[in-house]
Amino acid sequence: MSSRRQRTPTPRSANRREHQAATAGAQRRRRPWWAAGVVGVAALIGLAVLAGSQSGGGSGVSDPAAFDLPAVEGDARVRLADFKGNPVVVNFFASWCTACDFELPGFARVSDELRGQVSFVGVAALETGDPMTMPERHGITWWPLARDIGSRGNDLHAALGGRGMPITAYYDDTGNLLDVDTGAIDEATLRERITSLYQIEV
């Protein structure tokens, strides 16, 4: 009589499951380390796009092509549509902004020279104090002054691509946004920009 022990055969289905589990484990081990990060970034971008589409355009607050903002003082509104027929220079300022302090004297002089030809609008954004202190300090008395509003108090500023202060936006006489300067500009540069964009010698 043979004393050799007989092996119990393993069912073919059990072998298949073991093979599938081993293959899946190997695939997980071969997955690049950065794959999870890419998936996470894509999800965040998708959420940001969705939030932007729900929060902004056409509201008159964050739409740079049709802004409609409350005045700094009183119950009036400052609307881009009200300036139709004149080019419009929109300058963003804040009471704490040293760069605004640098550029506003030049803006005041140029705007006085071009009064009646080019409209100038001041918009207080990212404000933490009294927005009237900056224009008053530089003798700006006739500009319409608006307050940027929105979820963080800077929706128009952000819609125009602003990250710091100041920024200046240039609209033509039909309300089309032509260009934006991010950062302070000196008087000579402002004159060059107006001549180039509006074909007005200044």
VEXTI-60941 format. One record per residue: z, x, y of N, C-alpha, C in turn; residue in one letter; chain; residue number from 1. Coordinates in steps of 0.02 Angstrom, whole numbers, plus 50000, padded with zeros to 5 digits. Atoms other than C-alpha are relative to their C-alpha. Layout:
residues N
((Z; X; Y); (Z; X; Y); (Z; X; Y); "A"; "A"; NUM),
...
***
This chain:
residues 202
((50000; 50043; 49940); (50000; 50000; 50000); (50000; 50044; 50062); "M"; "A"; 1),
((50005; 49959; 49939); (49954; 50066; 50168); (50059; 49986; 50046); "S"; "A"; 2),
((49943; 50008; 49954); (50100; 50098; 50289); (49978; 50002; 50073); "S"; "A"; 3),
((50024; 49997; 49931); (49988; 50109; 50443); (50011; 49934; 50036); "R"; "A"; 4),
((49983; 50060; 49961); (50047; 49989; 50579); (49937; 49973; 50033); "R"; "A"; 5),
((50057; 50031; 49969); (49918; 49865; 50640); (50017; 49981; 50072); "Q"; "A"; 6),
((49991; 50017; 49930); (49897; 49841; 50830); (49978; 49928; 50011); "R"; "A"; 7),
((50017; 50068; 49983); (49898; 49668; 50900); (49945; 50001; 50053); "T"; "A"; 8),
((50054; 49997; 49951); (49733; 49641; 50990); (50020; 49965; 50065); "P"; "A"; 9),
((49986; 50030; 49933); (49747; 49607; 51179); (49944; 49951; 50015); "T"; "A"; 10),
((50052; 50049; 49984); (49656; 49448; 51234); (49954; 50027; 50054); "P"; "A"; 11),
((50050; 49975; 49953); (49495; 49483; 51329); (50015; 49975; 50071); "R"; "A"; 12),
((49984; 50026; 49934); (49553; 49371; 51474); (50054; 50040; 50034); "S"; "A"; 13),
((49946; 49959; 49971); (49709; 49476; 51499); (49971; 50065; 50026); "A"; "A"; 14),
((50032; 49937; 49977); (49602; 49633; 51509); (49962; 49989; 50065); "N"; "A"; 15),
((50038; 50014; 49940); (49492; 49551; 51640); (50045; 49995; 50061); "R"; "A"; 16),
((49954; 50007; 49943); (49641; 49504; 51751); (50028; 50068; 50020); "R"; "A"; 17),
((49973; 49933; 49984); (49712; 49681; 51737); (49947; 50041; 50038); "E"; "A"; 18),
((50053; 49962; 49968); (49543; 49754; 51785); (49990; 49976; 50073); "H"; "A"; 19),
((50009; 50027; 49932); (49526; 49637; 51937); (50057; 50022; 50046); "Q"; "A"; 20),
((49942; 49979; 49960); (49702; 49679; 51997); (49994; 50074; 50018); "A"; "A"; 21),
((50007; 49929; 49987); (49667; 49865; 51981); (49945; 50013; 50052); "A"; "A"; 22),
((50056; 49992; 49952); (49501; 49848; 52076); (50022; 49981; 50070); "T"; "A"; 23),
((49976; 50022; 49934); (49583; 49750; 52218); (50047; 50051; 50030); "A"; "A"; 24),
((49954; 49950; 49974); (49720; 49880; 52233); (49963; 50061; 50025); "G"; "A"; 25),
((50039; 49942; 49979); (49592; 50019; 52243); (49964; 49987; 50065); "A"; "A"; 26),
((50035; 50018; 49937); (49495; 49927; 52378); (50048; 50002; 50059); "Q"; "A"; 27),
((49951; 49998; 49946); (49654; 49905; 52480); (50016; 50072; 50020); "R"; "A"; 28),
((49984; 49931; 49985); (49690; 50089; 52464); (49943; 50035; 50036); "R"; "A"; 29),
((50057; 49968; 49968); (49513; 50134; 52520); (49988; 49974; 50071); "R"; "A"; 30),
((50011; 50029; 49934); (49521; 50023; 52676); (50022; 50048; 50055); "R"; "A"; 31),
((49980; 49952; 49947); (49522; 50131; 52834); (50065; 49979; 50034); "P"; "A"; 32),
((49936; 50014; 49969); (49689; 50145; 52922); (49994; 49959; 50063); "W"; "A"; 33),
((50008; 50034; 49936); (49616; 50075; 53082); (49974; 49929; 49993); "W"; "A"; 34),
((50031; 50066; 50008); (49545; 49916; 53006); (50045; 49944; 50025); "A"; "A"; 35),
((49954; 50053; 49977); (49701; 49812; 53040); (50003; 49998; 50076); "A"; "A"; 36),
((49999; 49998; 49928); (49701; 49871; 53220); (49939; 49968; 50031); "G"; "A"; 37),
((50061; 50030; 49974); (49520; 49820; 53246); (50004; 49924; 49996); "V"; "A"; 38),
((49992; 50072; 50007); (49557; 49647; 53179); (50047; 49972; 50053); "V"; "A"; 39),
((49952; 50023; 49949); (49707; 49632; 53295); (49971; 49999; 50070); "G"; "A"; 40),
((50032; 49997; 49934); (49609; 49687; 53449); (49950; 49944; 50009); "V"; "A"; 41),
((50049; 50054; 49996); (49470; 49565; 53410); (50033; 49933; 50011); "A"; "A"; 42),
((49965; 50063; 49991); (49595; 49424; 53397); (50027; 49994; 50071); "A"; "A"; 43),
((49975; 50002; 49932); (49673; 49470; 53565); (49944; 49987; 50050); "L"; "A"; 44),
((50057; 50011; 49955); (49502; 49477; 53650); (49979; 49927; 49997); "I"; "A"; 45),
((50018; 50070; 50007); (49461; 49306; 53580); (50047; 49954; 50037); "G"; "A"; 46),
((49951; 50040; 49965); (49622; 49234; 53648); (49992; 50006; 50076); "L"; "A"; 47),
((50009; 49989; 49928); (49591; 49312; 53820); (49939; 49962; 50026); "A"; "A"; 48),
((50060; 50036; 49979); (49415; 49240; 53829); (50013; 49925; 50002); "V"; "A"; 49),
((49984; 50071; 50002); (49479; 49069; 53778); (50044; 49980; 50059); "L"; "A"; 50),
((49956; 50015; 49943); (49618; 49075; 53909); (49962; 50000; 50065); "A"; "A"; 51),
((50039; 49996; 49939); (49495; 49128; 54044); (49956; 49940; 50009); "G"; "A"; 52),
((50045; 50057; 49994); (49376; 48987; 54004); (50038; 49937; 50016); "S"; "A"; 53),
((49960; 50059; 49987); (49518; 48862; 54014); (50032; 50000; 50068); "Q"; "A"; 54),
((49958; 49996; 49940); (49600; 48926; 54172); (49962; 50005; 50065); "S"; "A"; 55),
((50026; 49977; 49937); (49471; 48970; 54299); (49944; 49963; 50031); "G"; "A"; 56),
((50059; 50014; 49960); (49294; 48944; 54357); (49993; 49928; 50022); "G"; "A"; 57),
((50013; 50066; 49973); (49252; 48800; 54468); (50060; 49966; 50028); "G"; "A"; 58),
((49940; 50033; 49975); (49432; 48763; 54516); (50005; 50005; 50075); "S"; "A"; 59),
((49994; 49989; 49929); (49406; 48826; 54694); (50056; 50049; 50016); "G"; "A"; 60),
((49947; 49951; 49990); (49556; 48941; 54670); (49976; 50068; 49977); "V"; "A"; 61),
((50019; 49935; 50027); (49490; 49079; 54558); (49925; 50011; 50001); "S"; "A"; 62),
((50073; 49993; 49998); (49304; 49048; 54585); (49980; 50035; 50065); "D"; "A"; 63),
((50014; 49963; 49938); (49248; 49183; 54707); (49939; 49974; 50037); "P"; "A"; 64),
((50060; 50026; 49967); (49087; 49089; 54744); (50014; 49936; 50038); "A"; "A"; 65),
((49985; 50064; 49966); (49176; 48935; 54812); (50074; 49994; 50013); "A"; "A"; 66),
((49928; 50002; 49993); (49353; 48977; 54864); (50022; 49946; 50049); "F"; "A"; 67),
((49970; 50053; 49960); (49464; 48844; 54940); (50075; 50012; 49997); "D"; "A"; 68),
((49932; 49975; 50001); (49635; 48912; 54988); (50043; 49969; 50055); "L"; "A"; 69),
((49956; 50024; 49946); (49787; 48852; 55086); (50007; 50052; 50055); "P"; "A"; 70),
((49989; 49954; 49945); (49811; 48927; 55257); (50069; 50032; 49994); "A"; "A"; 71),
((49934; 49966; 50000); (49953; 49052; 55279); (50052; 49956; 50034); "V"; "A"; 72),
((49954; 50044; 49963); (50031; 48932; 55404); (49971; 49930; 50007); "E"; "A"; 73),
((50022; 50069; 49991); (50020; 48743; 55416); (49969; 49971; 49937); "G"; "A"; 74),
((50028; 50036; 50057); (49930; 48620; 55305); (49924; 50006; 49994); "D"; "A"; 75),
((50073; 49993; 50001); (49751; 48675; 55339); (49977; 50035; 49937); "A"; "A"; 76),
((50031; 49965; 50055); (49632; 48741; 55208); (49950; 50050; 50028); "R"; "A"; 77),
((50051; 49950; 49983); (49520; 48894; 55217); (49948; 49998; 49944); "V"; "A"; 78),
((50052; 50011; 50050); (49357; 48855; 55128); (49938; 50042; 50016); "R"; "A"; 79),
((50061; 49962; 49990); (49205; 48965; 55104); (49945; 49956; 50028); "L"; "A"; 80),
((50052; 50046; 49978); (49095; 48812; 55132); (50002; 49988; 50075); "A"; "A"; 81),
((49994; 50012; 49928); (49161; 48796; 55310); (49964; 50052; 50042); "D"; "A"; 82),
((50032; 49946; 49962); (49075; 48958; 55361); (49924; 50003; 49989); "F"; "A"; 83),
((50071; 50001; 50015); (48901; 48910; 55302); (49960; 50008; 50064); "K"; "A"; 84),
((50040; 49985; 49941); (48772; 48979; 55422); (50016; 50067; 50030); "G"; "A"; 85),
((49980; 49934; 49978); (48867; 49140; 55456); (50017; 50043; 49940); "N"; "A"; 86),
((49973; 49955; 50051); (48894; 49292; 55345); (50076; 50001; 50006); "P"; "A"; 87),
((49927; 50001; 50000); (49077; 49306; 55295); (50025; 50064; 49967); "V"; "A"; 88),
((49964; 49943; 50028); (49185; 49460; 55269); (50071; 49977; 49986); "V"; "A"; 89),
((49933; 50022; 50021); (49344; 49421; 55171); (50041; 50061; 49983); "V"; "A"; 90),
((49958; 49942; 50010); (49480; 49551; 55182); (50068; 49979; 49973); "N"; "A"; 91),
((49935; 50015; 50031); (49634; 49547; 55069); (50052; 50051; 50025); "F"; "A"; 92),
((49947; 49957; 49973); (49796; 49615; 55140); (50068; 49976; 49974); "F"; "A"; 93),
((49931; 50019; 50016); (49984; 49614; 55110); (50046; 50037; 50048); "A"; "A"; 94),
((49955; 49972; 49950); (50132; 49650; 55220); (50025; 50070; 49981); "S"; "A"; 95),
((49973; 49936; 50024); (50185; 49800; 55113); (49946; 50053; 49992); "W"; "A"; 96),
((50057; 49958; 50020); (50011; 49878; 55098); (49984; 50053; 50054); "C"; "A"; 97),
((50013; 49946; 49952); (49997; 50047; 55185); (49926; 50013; 50008); "T"; "A"; 98),
((50073; 49991; 49994); (49811; 50059; 55147); (49970; 49945; 50045); "A"; "A"; 99),
((50022; 50053; 49954); (49788; 49891; 55235); (50014; 50020; 50072); "C"; "A"; 100),
((49981; 49976; 49934); (49879; 49965; 55384); (49949; 50050; 50026); "D"; "A"; 101),
((50049; 49949; 49981); (49752; 50106; 55384); (49934; 49968; 50021); "F"; "A"; 102),
((50067; 50025; 49987); (49595; 49999; 55381); (49996; 49943; 50050); "E"; "A"; 103),
((50005; 50060; 49959); (49640; 49844; 55482); (49984; 50013; 50074); "L"; "A"; 104),
((50021; 49989; 49930); (49625; 49922; 55657); (49924; 50002; 50007); "P"; "A"; 105),
((50073; 49998; 49998); (49441; 49958; 55620); (49970; 49932; 49988); "G"; "A"; 106),
((50023; 50068; 50013); (49416; 49784; 55549); (50008; 49957; 50063); "F"; "A"; 107),
((49987; 50039; 49940); (49493; 49711; 55706); (49947; 50015; 50054); "A"; "A"; 108),
((50050; 49981; 49949); (49375; 49808; 55821); (49931; 49973; 49982); "R"; "A"; 109),
((50067; 50022; 50021); (49218; 49769; 55720); (49995; 49923; 50004); "V"; "A"; 110),
((50003; 50073; 49999); (49262; 49585; 55703); (49996; 49973; 50071); "S"; "A"; 111),
((50004; 50022; 49930); (49289; 49570; 55891); (49929; 50009; 50027); "D"; "A"; 112),
((50068; 49988; 49977); (49117; 49647; 55923); (49951; 49948; 49971); "E"; "A"; 113),
((50048; 50044; 50035); (49032; 49529; 55799); (50021; 49927; 50001); "L"; "A"; 114),
((49976; 50069; 49997); (49125; 49371; 55843); (49942; 49953; 50018); "R"; "A"; 115),
((50056; 50045; 49992); (49001; 49228; 55829); (49940; 50016; 49956); "G"; "A"; 116),
((50054; 49979; 50044); (48883; 49327; 55717); (50023; 50005; 49927); "Q"; "A"; 117),
((49972; 49992; 50067); (48994; 49368; 55568); (50071; 49972; 50001); "V"; "A"; 118),
((49933; 50028; 50005); (49148; 49270; 55515); (50044; 50048; 49959); "S"; "A"; 119),
((49952; 49959; 50037); (49302; 49367; 55458); (50057; 49954; 49978); "F"; "A"; 120),
((49945; 50039; 50028); (49435; 49291; 55346); (50051; 50049; 49969); "V"; "A"; 121),
((49947; 49960; 50032); (49602; 49368; 55297); (50033; 49960; 49946); "G"; "A"; 122),
((49967; 50033; 50056); (49681; 49327; 55130); (50060; 50041; 49979); "V"; "A"; 123),
((49939; 49966; 50023); (49861; 49372; 55091); (50006; 49992; 49925); "A"; "A"; 124),
((49995; 50001; 50073); (49873; 49420; 54908); (50053; 50050; 49977); "A"; "A"; 125),
((49947; 49956; 50028); (50005; 49503; 54798); (50057; 50007; 50049); "L"; "A"; 126),
((49952; 49996; 49945); (50123; 49462; 54940); (50071; 49993; 49976); "E"; "A"; 127),
((49929; 50003; 50016); (50309; 49493; 54929); (50043; 49989; 50062); "T"; "A"; 128),
((49962; 50008; 49939); (50358; 49471; 55111); (49967; 49950; 50046); "G"; "A"; 129),
((50030; 50044; 49951); (50296; 49391; 55271); (49928; 50021; 50012); "D"; "A"; 130),
((50070; 49979; 49995); (50105; 49392; 55268); (49975; 50005; 50072); "P"; "A"; 131),
((50024; 49999; 49931); (50092; 49368; 55457); (50012; 50067; 50034); "M"; "A"; 132),
((49983; 49937; 49966); (50165; 49539; 55498); (49941; 50047; 50005); "T"; "A"; 133),
((50056; 49952; 50000); (50007; 49635; 55452); (49947; 49982; 50052); "M"; "A"; 134),
((50050; 50015; 49949); (49875; 49541; 55555); (50028; 50002; 50071); "P"; "A"; 135),
((49971; 49999; 49933); (49994; 49521; 55703); (50008; 50071; 50025); "E"; "A"; 136),
((49990; 49931; 49980); (50028; 49708; 55704); (49936; 50031; 50027); "R"; "A"; 137),
((50064; 49971; 49980); (49843; 49743; 55728); (49960; 49954; 50047); "H"; "A"; 138),
((50031; 50042; 49949); (49805; 49608; 55855); (49947; 49953; 49973); "G"; "A"; 139),
((50049; 50047; 50030); (49707; 49498; 55735); (50027; 49930; 50011); "I"; "A"; 140),
((49974; 50065; 49980); (49729; 49328; 55813); (49953; 49942; 49984); "T"; "A"; 141),
((50047; 50055; 50008); (49571; 49229; 55778); (49973; 49991; 49929); "W"; "A"; 142),
((50023; 50008; 50069); (49535; 49259; 55594); (50035; 49940; 49968); "W"; "A"; 143),
((49965; 50047; 50044); (49571; 49111; 55480); (50038; 50041; 49946); "P"; "A"; 144),
((49959; 49964; 50048); (49713; 49171; 55368); (50020; 49954; 49943); "L"; "A"; 145),
((49986; 50041; 50060); (49733; 49105; 55191); (50050; 50036; 49956); "A"; "A"; 146),
((49952; 49974; 50048); (49858; 49128; 55053); (49968; 49994; 49930); "R"; "A"; 147),
((50026; 50003; 50068); (49794; 49175; 54880); (50051; 49965; 49956); "D"; "A"; 148),
((49955; 50039; 50042); (49865; 49059; 54750); (49976; 50002; 49928); "I"; "A"; 149),
((50016; 50001; 50070); (49866; 49034; 54563); (50061; 50015; 49958); "G"; "A"; 150),
((49944; 49990; 50046); (49972; 49070; 54411); (50042; 50060; 50019); "S"; "A"; 151),
((49962; 49940; 49979); (50020; 49242; 54478); (49993; 50014; 50074); "R"; "A"; 152),
((50006; 49991; 49928); (49979; 49219; 54661); (49944; 50045; 50021); "G"; "A"; 153),
((50055; 49955; 49982); (49821; 49324; 54656); (49936; 49982; 49963); "N"; "A"; 154),
((50057; 50019; 50041); (49687; 49223; 54568); (49932; 50019; 50030); "D"; "A"; 155),
((50063; 49982; 49969); (49547; 49251; 54694); (49992; 50076; 50000); "L"; "A"; 156),
((49999; 49927; 50001); (49593; 49435; 54710); (49978; 50025; 49931); "H"; "A"; 157),
((50018; 49979; 50067); (49581; 49452; 54521); (49929; 49981; 49982); "A"; "A"; 158),
((50068; 50022; 50016); (49419; 49352; 54509); (49948; 50046; 50032); "A"; "A"; 159),
((50045; 49954; 49966); (49339; 49475; 54631); (50004; 50071; 49972); "L"; "A"; 160),
((49995; 49934; 50031); (49390; 49622; 54522); (50053; 50044; 50030); "G"; "A"; 161),
((49948; 49960; 49968); (49538; 49678; 54626); (50054; 50021; 49951); "G"; "A"; 162),
((49943; 49974; 50040); (49670; 49787; 54543); (50056; 50022; 50046); "R"; "A"; 163),
((49951; 49981; 49950); (49758; 49857; 54695); (49983; 49967; 50066); "G"; "A"; 164),
((50013; 50027; 49933); (49754; 49824; 54881); (49980; 50057; 50046); "M"; "A"; 165),
((50034; 50063; 49986); (49658; 49804; 54991); (49934; 49997; 49962); "P"; "A"; 166),
((50070; 50006; 50020); (49489; 49737; 54937); (49964; 49959; 50054); "I"; "A"; 167),
((50041; 50037; 49951); (49347; 49667; 55043); (49939; 49972; 49965); "T"; "A"; 168),
((50058; 50034; 50031); (49216; 49540; 54987); (49952; 49980; 50056); "A"; "A"; 169),
((50053; 50015; 49951); (49051; 49510; 55076); (49957; 49942; 49973); "Y"; "A"; 170),
((50040; 50058; 50017); (48964; 49340; 55071); (49944; 49992; 50051); "Y"; "A"; 171),
((50054; 50012; 49953); (48796; 49295; 55145); (50009; 49932; 50035); "D"; "A"; 172),
((49991; 50060; 49960); (48767; 49147; 55261); (49991; 49935; 49961); "D"; "A"; 173),
((50002; 50060; 50042); (48741; 49028; 55115); (50057; 49998; 49949); "T"; "A"; 174),
((49943; 49999; 50044); (48900; 49076; 55024); (49992; 50040; 49937); "G"; "A"; 175),
((50009; 49958; 50059); (48828; 49195; 54896); (50040; 50065; 50007); "N"; "A"; 176),
((49962; 49938; 50001); (48941; 49340; 54850); (49951; 50059; 49992); "L"; "A"; 177),
((50046; 49943; 50000); (48846; 49501; 54891); (50030; 50062; 49969); "L"; "A"; 178),
((49970; 49937; 50023); (48968; 49641; 54856); (50075; 49998; 50013); "D"; "A"; 179),
((49927; 49994; 49992); (49151; 49692; 54845); (50017; 50074; 50005); "V"; "A"; 180),
((49971; 49933; 49995); (49238; 49850; 54905); (50071; 49997; 49975); "D"; "A"; 181),
((49931; 49997; 50025); (49394; 49889; 54804); (50032; 50063; 50028); "T"; "A"; 182),
((49968; 49943; 49966); (49509; 50000; 54905); (49986; 49999; 50074); "G"; "A"; 183),
((50008; 49999; 49927); (49525; 50039; 55089); (49935; 50034; 50021); "A"; "A"; 184),
((50059; 49968; 49971); (49372; 50080; 55193); (50013; 50012; 50074); "I"; "A"; 185),
((49990; 49986; 49929); (49364; 50158; 55365); (49950; 49960; 50042); "D"; "A"; 186),
((50041; 50039; 49955); (49280; 50084; 55517); (49926; 50016; 49994); "E"; "A"; 187),
((50071; 49980; 50005); (49119; 50184; 55499); (49969; 49970; 49937); "A"; "A"; 188),
((50026; 50029; 50062); (49099; 50125; 55319); (49991; 49925; 50007); "T"; "A"; 189),
((50007; 50072; 49990); (49129; 49945; 55369); (49937; 49985; 50041); "L"; "A"; 190),
((50061; 50011; 49959); (48993; 49958; 55502); (49937; 50011; 49958); "R"; "A"; 191),
((50057; 49986; 50043); (48873; 50034; 55376); (49989; 49943; 49950); "E"; "A"; 192),
((50006; 50054; 50049); (48910; 49896; 55249); (49971; 49937; 50033); "R"; "A"; 193),
((50025; 50060; 49965); (48879; 49758; 55376); (49926; 50008; 50017); "I"; "A"; 194),
((50071; 49988; 49984); (48716; 49837; 55433); (49957; 49994; 49938); "T"; "A"; 195),
((50040; 50000; 50062); (48657; 49860; 55254); (49995; 49931; 49969); "S"; "A"; 196),
((49999; 50065; 50034); (48709; 49690; 55186); (49972; 49943; 50042); "L"; "A"; 197),
((50018; 50056; 49957); (48675; 49580; 55337); (49943; 50016; 50049); "Y"; "A"; 198),
((50052; 49979; 49953); (48543; 49680; 55433); (50020; 49985; 50073); "Q"; "A"; 199),
((49974; 50008; 49932); (48653; 49670; 55588); (50023; 50069; 50024); "I"; "A"; 200),
((49980; 49936; 49972); (48667; 49826; 55694); (50067; 49994; 50034); "E"; "A"; 201),
((49933; 50003; 49970); (48846; 49861; 55740); (50025; 50070; 50013); "V"; "A"; 202),
***
